Amino acid sequence: MRRFAIAFIGSIVFAASAIAFIQPPDVEKKKAEAAERKKQRDEVAKKQAENAAKAKARLATVADIHENVAYVEKPHERQKLDLYVPKSGSGPFPLLVWIHGGGWQGGSKDGCPWAFFVVRGYVVASINYRLSHHAVFPAQIDDCQAALRWLRKNAATYKIDQNLIGIGGASAGGHLSALLGVSGAGTKDKPDRCDVQCVVDIYGPANFLTIWPQSDPDKSVIKHNELNSPEGALFGGPIPEKTEIAKKASPTLNVTKDAPPFLIFHGKKDYVVPWQQSEELDAALRNAGVDSTLLLSETAGHDGKFFQPPYDKTLIEFFEKHLKKK
């Protein structure tokens, strides 16, 4: 009986080994490909972390870095910002505020792409804000406004010229930057002012009522009007059921003649946010008499091309024009 049991167990082990051995080649191939992709992702992540550490070390030689500073009392874990203040000079310096992207669902203030503007005589702030799974709109723009007010309140501490502030971001960050720019227009003389002097919008959504009609349904990565879209999470329901909130969240629909100058970047190969969104925003700004520059790339997608030459020079010149005293 014992010999039978051993033989039986042995046959099971053999059978299992045989089954594993004779798995279809495509299954083994997919496993190998998945393992290779994970290895590559891990290598990229490791390299990025190493590069970020090196960049931060270089940055620390020219800037005083203040991390995870709360900009409201009793803050949510996301209601914090990082500040990069030039070591050299007493200021006050113009301020650049970076708002990260991530579909209002992710992203981080870490690794701010504008941090090295400190060498050009700017204070730089990079802010986090509550994401859509923490709170629905308008929590995100409320946080951005709160951060801006905190920066003005503490301008003297961080060598900031509170009358010279530029704001910008990419994707969801571009949307929030544009909305902050138009919503804060005309508040300069108010106690809770949240105006800025210029805005950089990098392929941000601008009109939620037209974003899906402007999308190519065969190529679009996101079905913007659906409940499970980033917009559905942001508004707490699909755009067609949340039109009033969507209107309030749309920079294009809230433009006034008091809006600050805009620099807008968008690529015609963008299948996340259709480039017509930026074209529409630019037209609304121009029609209101606002200084707006739209740069469309025939080859760029929803990617990092606008952080590279020749667009970086355009960005530098834009800030020099609107934020540096003559």
Backbone torsions as a table, in degrees:
resi	resn	phi	psi	omega
1	MET	NA	-44.1	178.7
2	ARG	-62.0	-42.7	178.8
3	ARG	-61.7	-36.8	179.4
4	PHE	-64.9	-44.1	-179.6
5	ALA	-61.4	-45.1	178.6
6	ILE	-61.8	-43.6	179.8
7	ALA	-63.5	-39.1	-178.5
8	PHE	-65.5	-47.5	178.6
9	ILE	-61.6	-41.5	178.8
10	GLY	-60.7	-37.8	179.7
11	SER	-67.6	-34.7	178.0
12	ILE	-65.5	-47.0	179.1
13	VAL	-59.0	-45.5	179.4
14	PHE	-61.5	-43.9	-179.2
15	ALA	-62.7	-43.7	179.5
16	ALA	-61.6	-42.5	179.1
17	SER	-63.7	-40.4	-179.6
18	ALA	-65.0	-42.7	179.7
19	ILE	-61.1	-45.6	179.1
20	ALA	-61.1	-39.3	-176.7
21	PHE	-68.1	-37.6	-174.2
22	ILE	-96.7	17.2	175.4
23	GLN	-56.0	144.0	-179.4
24	PRO	-52.9	141.5	-178.6
25	PRO	-54.9	-34.1	-177.1
26	ASP	-67.8	-31.0	176.6
27	VAL	-66.3	-47.6	178.3
28	GLU	-63.0	-38.1	180.0
29	LYS	-64.6	-42.8	-179.8
30	LYS	-65.3	-38.7	177.3
31	LYS	-62.7	-43.4	-179.4
32	ALA	-65.4	-41.1	179.7
33	GLU	-65.7	-41.4	178.4
34	ALA	-63.3	-41.7	178.6
35	ALA	-63.6	-39.7	179.7
36	GLU	-67.3	-40.6	178.5
37	ARG	-63.1	-42.7	178.4
38	LYS	-62.5	-41.5	178.6
39	LYS	-61.1	-43.8	179.9
40	GLN	-65.0	-41.7	178.3
41	ARG	-61.9	-43.6	179.6
42	ASP	-62.7	-39.6	179.1
43	GLU	-66.3	-41.1	178.4
44	VAL	-64.4	-45.7	179.9
45	ALA	-60.7	-42.0	179.0
46	LYS	-63.5	-43.7	179.5
47	LYS	-64.4	-42.4	178.8
48	GLN	-62.6	-41.4	179.1
49	ALA	-64.0	-41.0	178.0
50	GLU	-64.2	-45.0	179.6
51	ASN	-64.3	-39.6	179.2
52	ALA	-63.6	-40.7	178.9
53	ALA	-64.1	-42.4	178.4
54	LYS	-65.1	-42.8	-179.8
55	ALA	-63.3	-41.9	179.6
56	LYS	-64.5	-38.9	178.7
57	ALA	-64.1	-42.6	177.2
58	ARG	-64.6	-41.1	-178.5
59	LEU	-63.1	-36.9	-178.0
60	ALA	-64.8	-16.9	178.4
61	THR	-78.1	-19.3	-177.4
62	VAL	-120.3	-8.3	-176.1
63	ALA	-138.0	145.6	167.3
64	ASP	-85.0	122.5	-174.3
65	ILE	-105.7	125.1	178.6
66	HIS	-118.3	113.0	-174.1
67	GLU	-107.2	148.4	173.7
68	ASN	56.0	47.0	177.8
69	VAL	-87.5	123.8	-179.9
70	ALA	-72.8	136.5	180.0
71	TYR	-109.6	5.7	170.9
72	VAL	-138.4	161.0	174.4
73	GLU	-75.4	146.1	-177.8
74	LYS	48.2	60.9	-171.7
75	PRO	-73.3	148.6	163.0
76	HIS	-67.6	157.1	-178.0
77	GLU	-58.7	-21.5	-178.8
78	ARG	-90.8	-10.5	-175.1
79	GLN	-89.4	62.2	-178.6
80	LYS	-138.8	161.7	179.8
81	LEU	-140.8	162.4	172.3
82	ASP	-112.2	145.5	179.4
83	LEU	-126.4	138.9	177.0
84	TYR	-122.6	112.0	-174.0
85	VAL	-114.9	128.2	-179.7
86	PRO	-56.2	133.3	176.1
87	LYS	-70.0	-38.2	-175.2
88	SER	-87.7	130.9	176.9
89	GLY	94.5	153.5	-176.9
90	SER	-97.0	-9.5	179.8
91	GLY	75.5	-161.7	1.4
92	PRO	-73.2	149.3	-178.5
93	PHE	-109.5	152.4	171.4
94	PRO	-61.2	153.2	-178.2
95	LEU	-112.7	133.9	171.2
96	LEU	-112.1	130.8	-179.9
97	VAL	-115.6	121.3	178.9
98	TRP	-101.3	130.7	176.6
99	ILE	-115.6	118.4	-175.1
100	HIS	-71.6	158.9	174.8
101	GLY	-96.8	-167.6	-178.9
102	GLY	132.4	22.9	177.2
103	GLY	65.3	24.7	-175.8
104	TRP	59.9	10.3	-176.9
105	GLN	-116.2	-15.4	-176.9
106	GLY	-156.7	-165.8	-180.0
107	GLY	98.2	169.2	-174.3
108	SER	-155.8	154.7	174.8
109	LYS	-71.2	-15.8	-177.5
110	ASP	-64.9	150.7	177.9
111	GLY	65.3	40.5	-177.8
112	CYS	-56.7	121.8	-177.3
113	PRO	-71.8	-12.7	179.9
114	TRP	-100.0	1.7	-172.9
115	ALA	-55.5	-36.5	-175.2
116	PHE	-77.0	4.6	170.2
117	PHE	-68.1	-10.5	176.8
118	VAL	-61.3	-30.5	-179.8
119	VAL	-71.8	-13.9	177.4
120	ARG	-99.9	9.6	175.3
121	GLY	88.0	34.6	176.1
122	TYR	-121.6	146.3	162.7
123	VAL	-84.8	140.0	-179.1
124	VAL	-123.5	132.1	175.0
125	ALA	-118.5	140.0	176.1
126	SER	-125.4	122.3	-170.1
127	ILE	-115.1	147.0	166.5
128	ASN	-98.5	160.2	178.1
129	TYR	-148.3	161.3	179.8
130	ARG	-64.2	136.5	-179.5
131	LEU	-88.1	170.8	-172.8
132	SER	-65.0	-24.7	176.8
133	HIS	-82.5	-8.2	172.6
134	HIS	-90.5	-41.3	-178.5
135	ALA	-164.7	145.6	179.6
136	VAL	-83.0	169.1	176.8
137	PHE	-57.4	138.2	18.3
138	PRO	-98.9	22.6	-177.3
139	ALA	-53.6	-38.6	-175.1
140	GLN	-65.9	-46.8	-180.0
141	ILE	-73.0	-32.3	175.7
142	ASP	-59.5	-42.2	179.9
143	ASP	-66.1	-41.7	179.2
144	CYS	-62.3	-41.4	177.9
145	GLN	-66.4	-39.2	178.7
146	ALA	-63.6	-40.5	178.4
147	ALA	-63.2	-42.2	-179.8
148	LEU	-64.5	-41.4	178.6
149	ARG	-65.5	-38.9	178.3
150	TRP	-64.1	-41.1	179.8
151	LEU	-62.9	-39.8	177.8
152	ARG	-67.6	-42.0	-179.6
153	LYS	-61.5	-33.3	-177.7
154	ASN	-106.3	23.4	-175.5
155	ALA	-57.6	-44.0	-177.1
156	ALA	-64.0	-36.7	-178.8
157	THR	-64.2	-35.2	-174.5
158	TYR	-111.9	20.5	173.5
159	LYS	59.5	39.7	-177.1
160	ILE	-100.3	136.1	169.1
161	ASP	-87.1	104.2	-172.4
162	GLN	-70.5	-6.6	177.8
163	ASN	-99.9	3.1	-179.7
164	LEU	-132.3	85.9	-175.7
165	ILE	-128.2	127.7	174.2
166	GLY	-113.8	146.4	-176.9
167	ILE	-133.6	149.2	179.7
168	GLY	-168.5	168.2	178.4
169	GLY	-176.9	175.3	-178.9
170	ALA	-120.1	143.4	177.6
171	SER	60.8	-120.1	177.5
172	ALA	-59.5	-33.6	176.2
173	GLY	-67.7	-34.0	175.1
174	GLY	-66.0	-40.9	177.4
175	HIS	-60.4	-49.1	-178.3
176	LEU	-65.9	-35.0	177.2
177	SER	-64.6	-45.9	179.5
178	ALA	-63.8	-41.8	-179.8
179	LEU	-67.0	-39.3	176.6
180	LEU	-63.3	-39.6	179.6
181	GLY	-62.7	-45.6	-177.3
182	VAL	-79.0	-34.3	-177.3
183	SER	-75.3	-27.3	-179.7
184	GLY	-87.4	-7.8	-178.8
185	ALA	-59.6	133.2	177.3
186	GLY	85.6	7.2	-178.3
187	THR	-102.4	6.3	-172.8
188	LYS	-55.1	-35.8	-175.9
189	ASP	-95.4	9.4	-179.4
190	LYS	-97.9	151.4	-178.7
191	PRO	-58.3	-34.4	-178.5
192	ASP	-103.5	37.8	-175.8
193	ARG	-52.5	142.0	175.6
194	CYS	-143.0	39.4	177.0
195	ASP	-82.6	156.4	173.0
196	VAL	-130.7	162.4	-174.9
197	GLN	-96.5	-13.6	173.8
198	CYS	-165.7	157.8	-175.1
199	VAL	-133.3	137.5	171.2
200	VAL	-116.6	118.6	-178.6
201	ASP	-115.0	112.1	179.7
202	ILE	-103.7	106.1	-178.6
203	TYR	38.9	49.6	177.9
204	GLY	-91.0	146.9	171.5
205	PRO	-59.2	141.8	-174.6
206	ALA	-129.3	-24.9	178.4
207	ASN	-143.7	105.4	-174.7
208	PHE	-72.9	-13.8	178.1
209	LEU	-82.4	-15.9	-178.8
210	THR	-118.1	-2.9	-172.9
211	ILE	-64.1	-39.3	179.6
212	TRP	-76.8	-44.0	175.2
213	PRO	-57.3	-29.5	179.9
214	GLN	-82.5	-13.3	-177.6
215	SER	-81.2	149.8	171.6
216	ASP	-86.6	109.7	-174.8
217	PRO	-61.2	-22.9	-179.9
218	ASP	-82.3	-21.2	-176.4
219	LYS	-115.6	-20.3	-175.0
220	SER	-61.8	131.6	179.0
221	VAL	-72.7	-27.2	-175.1
222	ILE	-121.9	136.0	172.0
223	LYS	-92.4	86.8	-166.3
224	HIS	-58.9	-29.4	-175.6
225	ASN	-86.2	-1.5	-174.9
226	GLU	-91.3	158.4	-177.8
227	LEU	-60.6	-39.3	-175.8
228	ASN	-87.0	17.3	175.9
229	SER	-85.5	166.0	173.8
230	PRO	-57.5	-36.6	178.5
231	GLU	-67.4	-38.5	177.6
232	GLY	-61.0	-39.2	177.0
233	ALA	-69.8	-38.1	-178.6
234	LEU	-64.9	-42.7	-175.1
235	PHE	-94.2	-6.8	-177.5
236	GLY	76.2	23.8	179.7
237	GLY	166.0	164.7	-178.9
238	PRO	-65.3	149.6	-177.2
239	ILE	-50.7	-45.9	-179.0
240	PRO	-58.2	-23.2	178.8
241	GLU	-97.9	-4.6	-176.9
242	LYS	-129.9	43.4	-172.3
243	THR	-65.1	-36.0	-178.6
244	GLU	-67.5	-41.6	176.3
245	ILE	-65.9	-41.3	-179.3
246	ALA	-60.7	-37.1	178.0
247	LYS	-65.0	-44.7	-179.9
248	LYS	-64.7	-27.5	-178.5
249	ALA	-88.0	-3.8	-174.3
250	SER	-96.2	110.3	178.4
251	PRO	-53.4	-41.7	-177.7
252	THR	-57.6	-36.6	-175.6
253	LEU	-86.3	0.8	-178.8
254	ASN	-125.3	18.3	179.2
255	VAL	-71.0	138.3	171.1
256	THR	-130.3	170.6	-179.6
257	LYS	-66.3	-16.0	-178.4
258	ASP	-87.4	-1.4	-178.5
259	ALA	-61.2	148.0	-179.7
260	PRO	-77.1	170.2	176.2
261	PRO	-59.5	143.6	-179.6
262	PHE	-120.7	143.0	167.3
263	LEU	-122.2	120.0	-172.8
264	ILE	-121.1	130.1	177.0
265	PHE	-115.9	138.9	174.1
266	HIS	-158.5	146.9	178.7
267	GLY	-106.7	143.3	-178.9
268	LYS	-79.2	-3.5	174.3
269	LYS	-103.0	19.4	-179.5
270	ASP	-83.8	114.1	179.2
271	TYR	-109.5	18.2	172.3
272	VAL	-103.1	-52.8	174.3
273	VAL	-122.2	117.5	-177.7
274	PRO	-61.7	139.9	-176.5
275	TRP	-63.3	-22.1	178.7
276	GLN	-62.4	-21.4	176.1
277	GLN	-60.2	-44.6	180.0
278	SER	-72.5	-36.4	176.7
279	GLU	-61.0	-41.5	-180.0
280	GLU	-66.9	-41.8	178.2
281	LEU	-64.4	-44.9	178.9
282	ASP	-58.2	-43.1	180.0
283	ALA	-64.4	-42.2	179.8
284	ALA	-63.5	-40.4	178.8
285	LEU	-65.3	-47.2	-179.7
286	ARG	-62.7	-40.7	179.9
287	ASN	-64.4	-25.9	178.0
288	ALA	-88.3	-0.4	179.3
289	GLY	84.7	19.2	-179.3
290	VAL	-92.5	142.3	176.9
291	ASP	-68.9	112.8	-179.3
292	SER	-138.3	136.2	177.1
293	THR	-123.1	122.6	178.4
294	LEU	-111.0	123.9	176.4
295	LEU	-113.7	111.9	179.2
296	LEU	-103.0	134.0	176.0
297	SER	-106.8	133.4	179.8
298	GLU	-72.5	-21.4	-173.3
299	THR	-112.5	-17.1	-175.8
300	ALA	-75.2	147.7	173.5
301	GLY	-112.2	-149.4	177.4
302	HIS	-89.2	71.3	-168.3
303	ASP	-142.6	-164.5	-174.0
304	GLY	-94.4	12.8	-176.0
305	LYS	-59.1	-32.4	-176.6
306	PHE	-78.9	1.0	174.1
307	PHE	-98.5	4.2	-174.5
308	GLN	-118.0	167.6	174.5
309	PRO	-58.2	145.7	1.7
310	PRO	-89.6	2.8	-172.3
311	TYR	-70.7	-27.3	179.1
312	ASP	-63.1	-36.1	177.9
313	LYS	-65.2	-40.8	178.0
314	THR	-61.0	-41.7	179.1
315	LEU	-62.9	-46.6	179.3
316	ILE	-58.8	-47.0	-178.8
317	GLU	-64.1	-36.0	179.1
318	PHE	-63.5	-46.5	179.6
319	PHE	-68.0	-39.6	178.3
320	GLU	-60.0	-40.3	-177.8
321	LYS	-67.0	-42.7	-170.6
322	HIS	-100.8	-13.7	-174.4
323	LEU	-122.7	-12.6	179.2
324	LYS	-99.0	130.8	-179.9
325	LYS	-70.3	138.1	-179.3
326	LYS	-80.8	NA	NA
